[in-house]
């Protein structure tokens, strides 16, 4: 169980690190093409990685969106077979049109183990920190 938990945490670390660098290519490659996304900041779910990529591009163009840093804490992994649920508290330093902003949120990322043994994200749910 310890090895499984560590491999999921490693996948989560890579995903969070890519997000923190605003590295779109590495970040989005951590998600399956059919991954789904629910964000408290949107009025609708995003039902594919491509839909999220389009939304991200819109944020960049319209809002001057940029990720400056991201810190993960209060991490937990729950695994059931080839599926793992990763939950954490995430504090993100952002920029919108040159103005700094900070987001303090809770996030759940569901991972699926691929046939290669790698963990790929298939769902992300972001909520306000209460």
N, C-alpha and C positions, 0 to 999 in steps of 0.2 A: 504494500500500500504506500509506503514511503517513497519508493521509486516512481510510482504512478503520480502521486501528488507533486513530486518534484518536477516531473516532465510537464505537467499541466502548468505549474507555476513558471517554468521556463518559457513555455509558449506565451503565457500571459505577459511575462516580462518583456519579451520581444515585441509584442503588440503594443504595450504601453510605451516602451522606449521609442518605437517608430512614431507613435502619435506625438510624444513629447518633442521630437525633432521636426515635426511637421513634414515627415517623410511619407508622402502619399503612397508611393509605390510599395514600400515595405509594409506600411500600415494596412493598406487594402489587400495585399497578398496574404495577410494573416486570416482573411475571411473567405469562406466558400462563396462561389458565385451566387448560390441560392440562399445565402445568409439573410436574416431579417433583422430589423432595427426598430426600436421604440425609444424615442427621446422625448423627455418632458417639454422640450423647447419646440416641438413640432406638433401640429394638429392631426397628424396621420402617421401610420407606420410606413417604413420604407421596406419594401418586400423583396429587395435584392441588393447585392453589393453594388451593381451598376446604378441603382436608384440613389444609394447613399453617395457614391462618387459624384453623381450629377448634383446632388444637394450641396456637397462639400465645395464643388467648383462654383456654384452659385454664391455660397457664403463668401468665398474668396473674392469673387468679382464684385458682388453687390455691397458686401459689408466690410471688405478689407480684413477678412478673418485670417488669423494666424495663431498657431499654438506656439507658445514660448517655453513652457515647461509643464511637467505633469508628475505628481507624486502619488503613489499607491500605498495604502495602509489598511489595517484591519482586514487582512486577506484570509480567505477561507476557500478550500476546495472540497467539493463533495463529488465523488465518482460513483457511477452506476454502470458497470460494463464498459462499453466504448463511448460513453457520454460522461462529461464532467461539467459541473457548474462551479464557476469561479465568481466569488463575490468580493467586493472591496469598496473602500472609501477612496475617492479620487479627487485630489485638489489640482486644478488646472489653471495655469497662468495663460491668458489669452490676450489677443489684441484685435480690436475692431476699429478699422479706419485710423490706425495709429494710436488709439487710446487703450491703455491697459485695463484688463478685467480679470477677476478671479472667480472660478466656479468651484463650489464644494458640493460634491455629489456622491451618490451611491450608484454602483454599477454592477450588473450581473452579465457575465459573458458565458454562454454555453459553448463548450467545445465538443467536437466529435473526433474520435481517433480514426485516422485514415488507414488504408491498407498498408501504407508505408510505416505505420506506427507513430507518425507525426500527429499532433493535435491541431485541428483547424477550427476556427470560430464559426459557429453557425447561427448565433443569435446574440444580440447585445441589447440590454435594457438599461437606460440611464434615467435615474430619478433624482429629484432634489434631496439634499441631505436634510433630515428633519431634526 
